[in-house]
């Protein structure tokens, strides 16, 4: 069996540890996340202010903010909950015994009730999460598969034989450039491996800048650097720029199947992982993960010595936070820490939320 096949089997056969759960030596069946529940101190009304996110607003009403689609789903007053604006009032009511959130539009735009149309600049809408911090990360990081980096064209010299180059400078590149005129300039970063099987998952690249093609001459091309984040040196590689738009059009949701993985790394060298930090996970599209998926983080329990037998005993793990996936690759994904009850760490396990997670989490108040 190949390492890749073994890695895939590992995830689907890992219906033990976290995805199905282990408690007192017996397996607990996987139960999808329970329905959304209201906080005990949920307000009856809340006025949206500039700087809010949908996660923040939902967190004022719900035990688990990522479940906001459940209380807005099918609400004719909020056909698209992603276009909520400062000055709008969110109010709480019940429909057939179920909590719902309604909307009273503010006075900043034009409102027609039939059909409902709001002529408010889209740039002022409340985003689902801090999109600016996510965009800054996406602009600086990228994952590629085996051989993609090593086979890419590379910088052989700067204009006037400069050792380093920056925005406005010209660079000479050797190798086969893909079709197009605009390219990203990258440097090798961390190599991600499956913690259990050692399978190669992806190579993280550090984005240095952007360049535009001036002309080609055989296998050597001349390009002008149009933007730079760092100094560009000999050996740096060029690839077609990755399209990385950050859109508020996705909704948070629990995975539909049991998933188990780990935090692989914290890009940027952050030592202590907390809220709004970005982490890399050893889960991707091949595992059934999707953008907007919310995962629970479980920290490994402490290992103690049994006072009677002297044998080492590992205590059960404890959920310590929530992640939302915002960028997907085949075997790796990036997620934003939306809530953390303690400092998270590389190696912490992640899994699909379960009913027992939600019940326990309601006392912690994400």
Secondary structure as UniProt FT lines:
FT   HELIX           3..13
FT   TURN            15..16
FT   HELIX           17..21
FT   STRAND          22..23
FT   TURN            24..25
FT   STRAND          26..27
FT   TURN            40..41
FT   STRAND          45..47
FT   TURN            50..51
FT   HELIX           54..61
FT   HELIX           65..67
FT   HELIX           68..72
FT   TURN            73..74
FT   HELIX           76..78
FT   TURN            81..82
FT   TURN            86..87
FT   STRAND          89..95
FT   TURN            96..97
FT   STRAND          98..104
FT   STRAND          111..113
FT   TURN            114..115
FT   STRAND          116..118
FT   HELIX           122..124
FT   HELIX           131..140
FT   STRAND          141..144
FT   TURN            146..151
FT   STRAND          153..158
FT   HELIX           159..161
FT   STRAND          164..165
FT   TURN            167..168
FT   STRAND          170..174
FT   STRAND          182..193
FT   TURN            195..197
FT   STRAND          200..217
FT   TURN            218..219
FT   STRAND          220..228
FT   STRAND          232..233
FT   TURN            234..235
FT   STRAND          237..240
FT   TURN            248..249
FT   STRAND          253..254
FT   STRAND          260..265
FT   TURN            267..269
FT   TURN            275..276
FT   STRAND          278..281
FT   HELIX           285..287
FT   TURN            291..292
FT   STRAND          293..299
FT   STRAND          303..305
FT   TURN            307..309
FT   STRAND          312..314
FT   STRAND          318..328
FT   STRAND          333..340
FT   TURN            346..347
FT   STRAND          349..352
FT   HELIX           355..361
FT   TURN            362..364
//
